[in-house]
Amino acid sequence: MAGQGSGGNVLAALCSFFIPGLGQLLQGRLLIALFQFVLAAILWFIWMGWIIHLWSVLNAARWRP
């Protein structure tokens, strides 16, 4: 049973911790993965990318198919 707290979501959250959007990409959610990656890249120039980084990790961990 996949869902919040499952091994797949934990792996996705860990991947998103290192690269925003990578966890969503592993879950097969291409559009949100691309959006988070691009937004984090843009916001890191003004030191606000950590917000998107956290959102990406939490979003991957809490996702239910």
Secondary structure, DSSP 8 states (H G I E B T S, - for coil): --STTSHHHHHHHHHHHHSTTHHHHHTT-HHHHHHHHHHHHHHGGGT-HHHHHHHHHHHHHH---
